Amino acid sequence: MTSQSEMPLVALGSTRLLPLVTIERIADAVPLARALVDGGLATIEVALRTPVAAAAIKEILRHVPDAKVVAGNILTPHDLAIAIHAGAHFAVSPIATPALLDAAVRCPLPFIPGIATPSELMGVITKGFHVVKFFPSMAFGGPEALRAMQAPFPHARFLPTGGTSESELDAWFALTNVVAVGGSWLAPSEDVRAGAWDKIRSRAAAAVARLPG
């Protein structure tokens, strides 16, 4: 059986960029997902921040079969249950409370908790989680912070998000402990509201073209 520490890596697969999207209108879910998939980003994090988020996950899974959908902004055990019911492939959180970690340990869904400091990282490692979201990454030191964590935490792997942009991709991917980079810059809310699908598709393709080989 795949362990808790391995499940997120299996779920991420070859993903290197994880667009974080906030969907306010259910009608935007499918065209947004299609634009990202067509741009080369098939794994999409849908933040559970709006009343339609869970329904948006279901719509994407139903109509965009090439998409892998992540439930993001998981804050409580109830959010984990919502993610499972929606059919998400895995779940990501910006936090790592004891209640959430305990629920995630019992949950069949691959889960990536969030940390910002070495002490928080040690807390999730003791629960069996070795793949973590580094959030808010730029406010807490950016790539240099993860460079400093490489030696004391050699088995930890990171998904930095929070203030990230295309300009730091080279610095993030120069680090061996970074498995993927996430961010809302790939599909900003203003473009989603405007239905600027071609713009989102082009931005995704440009970011993919910058990924290391």
Secondary structure, DSSP 8 states (H G I E B T S, - for coil): ---TTTHHHHHHTT--EEEEE--SSGGGHHHHHHHHHHTT--EEEEETTSTTHHHHHHHHHHH-TT-EEEEE---SHHHHHHHHHHT-SEEE-S---HHHHHHHHH-SS-EE-EESSHHHHHHHHTTT--EEEETTTTTTTHHHHHHHHTTT-TT-EEEE-SS--GGGHHHHHTSTTB--EEEGGGS-HHHHHHT-HHHHHHHHHHHHHTS--
